[in-house]
Amino acid sequence: MAGLCRNAGTASTGLAFGRGGRHCGGRSVNRNDFFTFETGQGSDVGCKRKVNEDSYLSRPEYGLWVVADGMGGHAAGDFASQTIVHELNSIGVAVSADDLVARFDERLTRANDIIRAQAAALEGGMIGATVAALLVHQTRFDCIWSGDSRLYLLRGGQLTQQSRDHTEARALLDAGSITAEEAQNWPRKNVITQAIGVSDKPLCERVSGELQLGDLFLICSDGLTEHIADAEIAETLLRYPPQDASAELINETVRRGARDNVTVIVIRCSDAPPPAEDEMLYDLDNSSLDTRSVL
């Protein structure tokens, strides 16, 4: 169960660049003026890949959580995902929800430009990454994504996918050309139609809403949903606290063969009182970053 996940630290500044093996970002607790956020996160290279091309960023003090899944092979995929989280890591404290979205857009555009420049330097090689991000300012949340990394919201015991996969299979399903059952077995179901770095400007979708006490968000790369059904995700989120839930979902994916890298972030929104001083897991003067590979 959760104990299989090696704890790599408990500071709430989680910036993880994938290379290989397992990274468990640890539990974190942060507050804004309205809610307390408890975060659990982790990533695993899986059973078939040699390199973890996923990267993730957890900056609850800024109201930002991100998963990026690189593509392009060799060093290209992890370069793309690392570039995204590296740029977004500088987002800072926003003055409004719209300001937070604007800061996000600015940095994602910069990441897109860097990735495209690297692709040009490789003389036409394809480099890109999906991205799925949760932004929170006061009581508003924004889910922003490009590609097939997903965002879920568990509210009132019901799990809903906030994102809509940018894949060939999803486009055909939306057009009525194939059924849901056919989409599950579509031979090109993993072909994505949008990603960061593959066009002149980043193409993303966004949905917004108002936070409620008890909301649980999950952000993941497609390595999770290839093996774990939505009903199983919901059951795990209801059963475990965020860090144990993220570890259990990753561990179960690995037990089922994990054909791809798998990354999970779980965020719980509550009105619980702040932790005692000896339980504080975030220290602005002593935060830690996991930078297991360097841009």
Rosetta blueprint (number, residue, H / E / L):
1 M L
2 A H
3 G H
4 L H
5 C L
6 R L
7 N E
8 A L
9 G L
10 T L
11 A L
12 S L
13 T L
14 G E
15 L E
16 A E
17 F E
18 G L
19 R L
20 G L
21 G L
22 R E
23 H E
24 C E
25 G L
26 G L
27 R L
28 S E
29 V E
30 N E
31 R E
32 N L
33 D L
34 F L
35 F L
36 T E
37 F E
38 E E
39 T E
40 G E
41 Q E
42 G E
43 S E
44 D E
45 V L
46 G L
47 C L
48 K L
49 R L
50 K L
51 V L
52 N L
53 E L
54 D E
55 S E
56 Y E
57 L E
58 S E
59 R E
60 P L
61 E L
62 Y L
63 G L
64 L E
65 W E
66 V E
67 V E
68 A E
69 D E
70 G E
71 M E
72 G L
73 G L
74 H H
75 A H
76 A H
77 G H
78 D H
79 F H
80 A H
81 S H
82 Q H
83 T H
84 I H
85 V H
86 H H
87 E H
88 L H
89 N L
90 S L
91 I L
92 G L
93 V L
94 A L
95 V L
96 S L
97 A H
98 D H
99 D H
100 L H
101 V H
102 A H
103 R H
104 F H
105 D H
106 E H
107 R H
108 L H
109 T H
110 R H
111 A H
112 N H
113 D H
114 I H
115 I H
116 R H
117 A H
118 Q H
119 A H
120 A H
121 A H
122 L L
123 E L
124 G L
125 G L
126 M L
127 I L
128 G E
129 A E
130 T E
131 V E
132 A E
133 A E
134 L E
135 L E
136 V E
137 H E
138 Q L
139 T L
140 R E
141 F E
142 D E
143 C E
144 I E
145 W E
146 S E
147 G L
148 D L
149 S L
150 R E
151 L E
152 Y E
153 L E
154 L E
155 R E
156 G L
157 G L
158 Q E
159 L E
160 T E
161 Q E
162 Q L
163 S L
164 R L
165 D L
166 H L
167 T E
168 E H
169 A H
170 R H
171 A H
172 L H
173 L H
174 D H
175 A L
176 G L
177 S L
178 I L
179 T L
180 A H
181 E H
182 E H
183 A H
184 Q H
185 N L
186 W L
187 P L
188 R L
189 K L
190 N L
191 V L
192 I E
193 T L
194 Q L
195 A L
196 I E
197 G L
198 V L
199 S L
200 D L
201 K L
202 P L
203 L L
204 C L
205 E E
206 R E
207 V E
208 S E
209 G E
210 E E
211 L L
212 Q L
213 L L
214 G L
215 D L
216 L E
217 F E
218 L E
219 I E
220 C E
221 S L
222 D H
223 G H
224 L H
225 T H
226 E L
227 H L
228 I L
229 A L
230 D H
231 A H
232 E H
233 I H
234 A H
235 E H
236 T H
237 L H
238 L H
239 R H
240 Y L
241 P L
242 P H
243 Q H
244 D H
245 A H
246 S H
247 A H
248 E H
249 L H
250 I H
251 N H
252 E H
253 T H
254 V H
255 R H
256 R L
257 G L
258 A L
259 R L
260 D L
261 N L
262 V E
263 T E
264 V E
265 I E
266 V E
267 I E
268 R E
269 C E
270 S E
271 D L
272 A L
273 P L
274 P L
275 P L
276 A L
277 E H
278 D H
279 E H
280 M L
281 L L
282 Y L
283 D L
284 L L
285 D L
286 N L
287 S L
288 S L
289 L L
290 D L
291 T L
292 R L
293 S L
294 V L
295 L L
